[in-house]
Amino acid sequence: MRIFKFGGASVNSTAAVRNMAAIVQKYYGQPLVIVVSAMGKTTNRLEQLVPGVRPMAEHPLMLEELRNYHLQIISELFSNPDHPVYQDFDRLFAQLAQQSAQTPTHYNYDYDQTVCFGELLSTTIISHYLNYIGLENLWVDVRQIICTNHNYREGIVDFALTQEAARKFIAAHQNTTTFITQGFIAGTSDGHTTTLGREGSDYSAAILSYCLDADRMTIWKDVPGFLNADPKYFTDTVKIEEIPYNEAIELAYYGASVIHPKTVKPIQNKNIMLDIKSFVTPEAEGSKIGPFDTIRPLTPLYIVKQNQTLLSILPKDFSFIAEDNLQTIFAALARLNIRVNLMQNTALSFSLCIDDNPLLLSQLRDHLQQQFHLRYNRGLKLITIRYYTQEIIDKIVAGRPVLLQQRTRTTAQLIIQ
């Protein structure tokens, strides 16, 4: 069994879907589970349709744009205007329109019930297309397989239940070799949709790799492999040939965009090799994450997180930032499911760097402002440098003010404007 994961960039157009199908065709006939993300930037658009995020009056236009984007791809893939894909698409899109019109309840819950339609739409289109060109496959609703708790926007996977469901499903379809399913989304035991964290399709593939004892997992990207830096921000990037599991976990935790932070642990636990390959040049070697001793080649690695907020929290009374205050702060962060990218405390303040989400920042402020003074800077960058030197740091900073800095023996993190 092999597990493939195709991200949004690999299915963002008619040509991209055809290219993906050409890759699948080379492996067709082998046991294959294909995990697919939403098309292009669909998830970004769906985030604006979460009830309460934007005025309801703006929804019809946003829905129409999203509908037309998908229908354009469908019309170019299928020559028959009566193909069943149109009926399935209309059904899902009607459900999306109904969900976006709901009265806001809890943001994290509303988020998951809304953004899941990106993956449901993309996999429906792709499954129909592969069948259309002779690559027989079975569409699978992953919400019936991957089971999580009710921690919306970052569901915690029940691996025992998920493994049981995955193996039963495969056993019940022994004559099927190719399965198409969704990344990023999952379900609770009582039928609610959850998600696994932004960009969580990699994690979905890793979960299924673990549960199905996959021989190998492959992530198909628009880059030639695991690069030492994002080519959007750095020139002269270096492709890493081999990355040890533990090193990949560290890099993903710091925000490396190539893989989701939770991806590596499930495959490490079963010693499954992970390939990162280019869907542009699928025959190229790519990069491997596996049981290696060290990174090859050993070179500085750069990770940039944009749109960051630096929040400083200070007690209003005469207390220090000690365990009781930290407990209050972390309880509020956990309640809102806000991930901390960097933290630092002194006797009188606690500073943390988080992704800039105005709605969640406002809710966090409401939770904390009675007990604490809050100060924050927005629109910042968090830059992580693994295997740094002072010369590298000076070059990166380039005279700009550093609002917060942390260093270990191998890693430096800088928050700059």
Secondary structure as a PSIPRED ss2 file (coil, helix, strand):
# PSIPRED VFORMAT (PSIPRED V4.0)

   1 M C   1.000  0.000  0.000
   2 R E   0.000  0.000  1.000
   3 I E   0.000  0.000  1.000
   4 F E   0.000  0.000  1.000
   5 K E   0.000  0.000  1.000
   6 F E   0.000  0.000  1.000
   7 G C   1.000  0.000  0.000
   8 G H   0.000  1.000  0.000
   9 A H   0.000  1.000  0.000
  10 S H   0.000  1.000  0.000
  11 V H   0.000  1.000  0.000
  12 N C   1.000  0.000  0.000
  13 S C   1.000  0.000  0.000
  14 T H   0.000  1.000  0.000
  15 A H   0.000  1.000  0.000
  16 A H   0.000  1.000  0.000
  17 V H   0.000  1.000  0.000
  18 R H   0.000  1.000  0.000
  19 N H   0.000  1.000  0.000
  20 M H   0.000  1.000  0.000
  21 A H   0.000  1.000  0.000
  22 A H   0.000  1.000  0.000
  23 I H   0.000  1.000  0.000
  24 V H   0.000  1.000  0.000
  25 Q H   0.000  1.000  0.000
  26 K H   0.000  1.000  0.000
  27 Y H   0.000  1.000  0.000
  28 Y C   1.000  0.000  0.000
  29 G C   1.000  0.000  0.000
  30 Q C   1.000  0.000  0.000
  31 P C   1.000  0.000  0.000
  32 L E   0.000  0.000  1.000
  33 V E   0.000  0.000  1.000
  34 I E   0.000  0.000  1.000
  35 V E   0.000  0.000  1.000
  36 V E   0.000  0.000  1.000
  37 S C   1.000  0.000  0.000
  38 A C   1.000  0.000  0.000
  39 M C   1.000  0.000  0.000
  40 G C   1.000  0.000  0.000
  41 K C   1.000  0.000  0.000
  42 T H   0.000  1.000  0.000
  43 T H   0.000  1.000  0.000
  44 N H   0.000  1.000  0.000
  45 R H   0.000  1.000  0.000
  46 L H   0.000  1.000  0.000
  47 E H   0.000  1.000  0.000
  48 Q C   1.000  0.000  0.000
  49 L C   1.000  0.000  0.000
  50 V C   1.000  0.000  0.000
  51 P C   1.000  0.000  0.000
  52 G C   1.000  0.000  0.000
  53 V C   1.000  0.000  0.000
  54 R C   1.000  0.000  0.000
  55 P C   1.000  0.000  0.000
  56 M H   0.000  1.000  0.000
  57 A H   0.000  1.000  0.000
  58 E H   0.000  1.000  0.000
  59 H H   0.000  1.000  0.000
  60 P H   0.000  1.000  0.000
  61 L H   0.000  1.000  0.000
  62 M H   0.000  1.000  0.000
  63 L H   0.000  1.000  0.000
  64 E H   0.000  1.000  0.000
  65 E H   0.000  1.000  0.000
  66 L H   0.000  1.000  0.000
  67 R H   0.000  1.000  0.000
  68 N H   0.000  1.000  0.000
  69 Y H   0.000  1.000  0.000
  70 H H   0.000  1.000  0.000
  71 L H   0.000  1.000  0.000
  72 Q H   0.000  1.000  0.000
  73 I H   0.000  1.000  0.000
  74 I H   0.000  1.000  0.000
  75 S H   0.000  1.000  0.000
  76 E H   0.000  1.000  0.000
  77 L H   0.000  1.000  0.000
  78 F C   1.000  0.000  0.000
  79 S C   1.000  0.000  0.000
  80 N C   1.000  0.000  0.000
  81 P C   1.000  0.000  0.000
  82 D C   1.000  0.000  0.000
  83 H C   1.000  0.000  0.000
  84 P H   0.000  1.000  0.000
  85 V H   0.000  1.000  0.000
  86 Y H   0.000  1.000  0.000
  87 Q H   0.000  1.000  0.000
  88 D H   0.000  1.000  0.000
  89 F H   0.000  1.000  0.000
  90 D H   0.000  1.000  0.000
  91 R H   0.000  1.000  0.000
  92 L H   0.000  1.000  0.000
  93 F H   0.000  1.000  0.000
  94 A H   0.000  1.000  0.000
  95 Q H   0.000  1.000  0.000
  96 L H   0.000  1.000  0.000
  97 A H   0.000  1.000  0.000
  98 Q H   0.000  1.000  0.000
  99 Q H   0.000  1.000  0.000
 100 S H   0.000  1.000  0.000
 101 A C   1.000  0.000  0.000
 102 Q C   1.000  0.000  0.000
 103 T C   1.000  0.000  0.000
 104 P C   1.000  0.000  0.000
 105 T C   1.000  0.000  0.000
 106 H C   1.000  0.000  0.000
 107 Y H   0.000  1.000  0.000
 108 N H   0.000  1.000  0.000
 109 Y H   0.000  1.000  0.000
 110 D H   0.000  1.000  0.000
 111 Y H   0.000  1.000  0.000
 112 D H   0.000  1.000  0.000
 113 Q H   0.000  1.000  0.000
 114 T H   0.000  1.000  0.000
 115 V H   0.000  1.000  0.000
 116 C C   1.000  0.000  0.000
 117 F H   0.000  1.000  0.000
 118 G H   0.000  1.000  0.000
 119 E H   0.000  1.000  0.000
 120 L H   0.000  1.000  0.000
 121 L H   0.000  1.000  0.000
 122 S H   0.000  1.000  0.000
 123 T H   0.000  1.000  0.000
 124 T H   0.000  1.000  0.000
 125 I H   0.000  1.000  0.000
 126 I H   0.000  1.000  0.000
 127 S H   0.000  1.000  0.000
 128 H H   0.000  1.000  0.000
 129 Y H   0.000  1.000  0.000
 130 L H   0.000  1.000  0.000
 131 N H   0.000  1.000  0.000
 132 Y H   0.000  1.000  0.000
 133 I C   1.000  0.000  0.000
 134 G C   1.000  0.000  0.000
 135 L C   1.000  0.000  0.000
 136 E C   1.000  0.000  0.000
 137 N C   1.000  0.000  0.000
 138 L E   0.000  0.000  1.000
 139 W E   0.000  0.000  1.000
 140 V C   1.000  0.000  0.000
 141 D C   1.000  0.000  0.000
 142 V H   0.000  1.000  0.000
 143 R H   0.000  1.000  0.000
 144 Q H   0.000  1.000  0.000
 145 I C   1.000  0.000  0.000
 146 I C   1.000  0.000  0.000
 147 C E   0.000  0.000  1.000
 148 T E   0.000  0.000  1.000
 149 N C   1.000  0.000  0.000
 150 H C   1.000  0.000  0.000
 151 N C   1.000  0.000  0.000
 152 Y C   1.000  0.000  0.000
 153 R C   1.000  0.000  0.000
 154 E C   1.000  0.000  0.000
 155 G C   1.000  0.000  0.000
 156 I C   1.000  0.000  0.000
 157 V E   0.000  0.000  1.000
 158 D C   1.000  0.000  0.000
 159 F H   0.000  1.000  0.000
 160 A H   0.000  1.000  0.000
 161 L H   0.000  1.000  0.000
 162 T H   0.000  1.000  0.000
 163 Q H   0.000  1.000  0.000
 164 E H   0.000  1.000  0.000
 165 A H   0.000  1.000  0.000
 166 A H   0.000  1.000  0.000
 167 R H   0.000  1.000  0.000
 168 K H   0.000  1.000  0.000
 169 F H   0.000  1.000  0.000
 170 I H   0.000  1.000  0.000
 171 A H   0.000  1.000  0.000
 172 A H   0.000  1.000  0.000
 173 H C   1.000  0.000  0.000
 174 Q C   1.000  0.000  0.000
 175 N C   1.000  0.000  0.000
 176 T C   1.000  0.000  0.000
 177 T C   1.000  0.000  0.000
 178 T E   0.000  0.000  1.000
 179 F E   0.000  0.000  1.000
 180 I E   0.000  0.000  1.000
 181 T E   0.000  0.000  1.000
 182 Q E   0.000  0.000  1.000
 183 G C   1.000  0.000  0.000
 184 F C   1.000  0.000  0.000
 185 I E   0.000  0.000  1.000
 186 A E   0.000  0.000  1.000
 187 G E   0.000  0.000  1.000
 188 T C   1.000  0.000  0.000
 189 S C   1.000  0.000  0.000
 190 D C   1.000  0.000  0.000
 191 G C   1.000  0.000  0.000
 192 H C   1.000  0.000  0.000
 193 T E   0.000  0.000  1.000
 194 T E   0.000  0.000  1.000
 195 T E   0.000  0.000  1.000
 196 L C   1.000  0.000  0.000
 197 G C   1.000  0.000  0.000
 198 R C   1.000  0.000  0.000
 199 E C   1.000  0.000  0.000
 200 G C   1.000  0.000  0.000
 201 S H   0.000  1.000  0.000
 202 D H   0.000  1.000  0.000
 203 Y H   0.000  1.000  0.000
 204 S H   0.000  1.000  0.000
 205 A H   0.000  1.000  0.000
 206 A H   0.000  1.000  0.000
 207 I H   0.000  1.000  0.000
 208 L H   0.000  1.000  0.000
 209 S H   0.000  1.000  0.000
 210 Y H   0.000  1.000  0.000
 211 C H   0.000  1.000  0.000
 212 L C   1.000  0.000  0.000
 213 D C   1.000  0.000  0.000
 214 A C   1.000  0.000  0.000
 215 D C   1.000  0.000  0.000
 216 R E   0.000  0.000  1.000
 217 M E   0.000  0.000  1.000
 218 T E   0.000  0.000  1.000
 219 I E   0.000  0.000  1.000
 220 W E   0.000  0.000  1.000
 221 K E   0.000  0.000  1.000
 222 D C   1.000  0.000  0.000
 223 V C   1.000  0.000  0.000
 224 P C   1.000  0.000  0.000
 225 G C   1.000  0.000  0.000
 226 F E   0.000  0.000  1.000
 227 L E   0.000  0.000  1.000
 228 N C   1.000  0.000  0.000
 229 A C   1.000  0.000  0.000
 230 D C   1.000  0.000  0.000
 231 P C   1.000  0.000  0.000
 232 K C   1.000  0.000  0.000
 233 Y C   1.000  0.000  0.000
 234 F C   1.000  0.000  0.000
 235 T C   1.000  0.000  0.000
 236 D C   1.000  0.000  0.000
 237 T C   1.000  0.000  0.000
 238 V C   1.000  0.000  0.000
 239 K E   0.000  0.000  1.000
 240 I E   0.000  0.000  1.000
 241 E C   1.000  0.000  0.000
 242 E E   0.000  0.000  1.000
 243 I E   0.000  0.000  1.000
 244 P E   0.000  0.000  1.000
 245 Y H   0.000  1.000  0.000
 246 N H   0.000  1.000  0.000
 247 E H   0.000  1.000  0.000
 248 A H   0.000  1.000  0.000
 249 I H   0.000  1.000  0.000
 250 E H   0.000  1.000  0.000
 251 L H   0.000  1.000  0.000
 252 A H   0.000  1.000  0.000
 253 Y H   0.000  1.000  0.000
 254 Y H   0.000  1.000  0.000
 255 G C   1.000  0.000  0.000
 256 A C   1.000  0.000  0.000
 257 S C   1.000  0.000  0.000
 258 V C   1.000  0.000  0.000
 259 I C   1.000  0.000  0.000
 260 H C   1.000  0.000  0.000
 261 P C   1.000  0.000  0.000
 262 K C   1.000  0.000  0.000
 263 T C   1.000  0.000  0.000
 264 V H   0.000  1.000  0.000
 265 K H   0.000  1.000  0.000
 266 P H   0.000  1.000  0.000
 267 I H   0.000  1.000  0.000
 268 Q H   0.000  1.000  0.000
 269 N H   0.000  1.000  0.000
 270 K C   1.000  0.000  0.000
 271 N C   1.000  0.000  0.000
 272 I C   1.000  0.000  0.000
 273 M E   0.000  0.000  1.000
 274 L E   0.000  0.000  1.000
 275 D E   0.000  0.000  1.000
 276 I E   0.000  0.000  1.000
 277 K E   0.000  0.000  1.000
 278 S E   0.000  0.000  1.000
 279 F C   1.000  0.000  0.000
 280 V C   1.000  0.000  0.000
 281 T C   1.000  0.000  0.000
 282 P C   1.000  0.000  0.000
 283 E C   1.000  0.000  0.000
 284 A C   1.000  0.000  0.000
 285 E C   1.000  0.000  0.000
 286 G C   1.000  0.000  0.000
 287 S E   0.000  0.000  1.000
 288 K E   0.000  0.000  1.000
 289 I E   0.000  0.000  1.000
 290 G E   0.000  0.000  1.000
 291 P C   1.000  0.000  0.000
 292 F C   1.000  0.000  0.000
 293 D C   1.000  0.000  0.000
 294 T C   1.000  0.000  0.000
 295 I C   1.000  0.000  0.000
 296 R E   0.000  0.000  1.000
 297 P C   1.000  0.000  0.000
 298 L C   1.000  0.000  0.000
 299 T C   1.000  0.000  0.000
 300 P C   1.000  0.000  0.000
 301 L E   0.000  0.000  1.000
 302 Y E   0.000  0.000  1.000
 303 I E   0.000  0.000  1.000
 304 V E   0.000  0.000  1.000
 305 K E   0.000  0.000  1.000
 306 Q E   0.000  0.000  1.000
 307 N E   0.000  0.000  1.000
 308 Q E   0.000  0.000  1.000
 309 T E   0.000  0.000  1.000
 310 L E   0.000  0.000  1.000
 311 L E   0.000  0.000  1.000
 312 S E   0.000  0.000  1.000
 313 I E   0.000  0.000  1.000
 314 L E   0.000  0.000  1.000
 315 P E   0.000  0.000  1.000
 316 K C   1.000  0.000  0.000
 317 D C   1.000  0.000  0.000
 318 F C   1.000  0.000  0.000
 319 S C   1.000  0.000  0.000
 320 F C   1.000  0.000  0.000
 321 I C   1.000  0.000  0.000
 322 A C   1.000  0.000  0.000
 323 E H   0.000  1.000  0.000
 324 D H   0.000  1.000  0.000
 325 N H   0.000  1.000  0.000
 326 L H   0.000  1.000  0.000
 327 Q H   0.000  1.000  0.000
 328 T H   0.000  1.000  0.000
 329 I H   0.000  1.000  0.000
 330 F H   0.000  1.000  0.000
 331 A H   0.000  1.000  0.000
 332 A H   0.000  1.000  0.000
 333 L H   0.000  1.000  0.000
 334 A H   0.000  1.000  0.000
 335 R H   0.000  1.000  0.000
 336 L H   0.000  1.000  0.000
 337 N C   1.000  0.000  0.000
 338 I C   1.000  0.000  0.000
 339 R C   1.000  0.000  0.000
 340 V E   0.000  0.000  1.000
 341 N E   0.000  0.000  1.000
 342 L E   0.000  0.000  1.000
 343 M E   0.000  0.000  1.000
 344 Q E   0.000  0.000  1.000
 345 N E   0.000  0.000  1.000
 346 T C   1.000  0.000  0.000
 347 A C   1.000  0.000  0.000
 348 L C   1.000  0.000  0.000
 349 S C   1.000  0.000  0.000
 350 F E   0.000  0.000  1.000
 351 S E   0.000  0.000  1.000
 352 L E   0.000  0.000  1.000
 353 C E   0.000  0.000  1.000
 354 I E   0.000  0.000  1.000
 355 D E   0.000  0.000  1.000
 356 D C   1.000  0.000  0.000
 357 N C   1.000  0.000  0.000
 358 P H   0.000  1.000  0.000
 359 L H   0.000  1.000  0.000
 360 L H   0.000  1.000  0.000
 361 L H   0.000  1.000  0.000
 362 S H   0.000  1.000  0.000
 363 Q H   0.000  1.000  0.000
 364 L H   0.000  1.000  0.000
 365 R H   0.000  1.000  0.000
 366 D H   0.000  1.000  0.000
 367 H H   0.000  1.000  0.000
 368 L H   0.000  1.000  0.000
 369 Q C   1.000  0.000  0.000
 370 Q C   1.000  0.000  0.000
 371 Q C   1.000  0.000  0.000
 372 F E   0.000  0.000  1.000
 373 H E   0.000  0.000  1.000
 374 L E   0.000  0.000  1.000
 375 R E   0.000  0.000  1.000
 376 Y E   0.000  0.000  1.000
 377 N E   0.000  0.000  1.000
 378 R E   0.000  0.000  1.000
 379 G E   0.000  0.000  1.000
 380 L E   0.000  0.000  1.000
 381 K E   0.000  0.000  1.000
 382 L E   0.000  0.000  1.000
 383 I E   0.000  0.000  1.000
 384 T E   0.000  0.000  1.000
 385 I E   0.000  0.000  1.000
 386 R E   0.000  0.000  1.000
 387 Y C   1.000  0.000  0.000
 388 Y C   1.000  0.000  0.000
 389 T C   1.000  0.000  0.000
 390 Q H   0.000  1.000  0.000
 391 E H   0.000  1.000  0.000
 392 I H   0.000  1.000  0.000
 393 I H   0.000  1.000  0.000
 394 D H   0.000  1.000  0.000
 395 K H   0.000  1.000  0.000
 396 I H   0.000  1.000  0.000
 397 V H   0.000  1.000  0.000
 398 A C   1.000  0.000  0.000
 399 G C   1.000  0.000  0.000
 400 R C   1.000  0.000  0.000
 401 P C   1.000  0.000  0.000
 402 V E   0.000  0.000  1.000
 403 L E   0.000  0.000  1.000
 404 L E   0.000  0.000  1.000
 405 Q E   0.000  0.000  1.000
 406 Q E   0.000  0.000  1.000
 407 R E   0.000  0.000  1.000
 408 T C   1.000  0.000  0.000
 409 R C   1.000  0.000  0.000
 410 T C   1.000  0.000  0.000
 411 T E   0.000  0.000  1.000
 412 A E   0.000  0.000  1.000
 413 Q E   0.000  0.000  1.000
 414 L E   0.000  0.000  1.000
 415 I E   0.000  0.000  1.000
 416 I E   0.000  0.000  1.000
 417 Q C   1.000  0.000  0.000
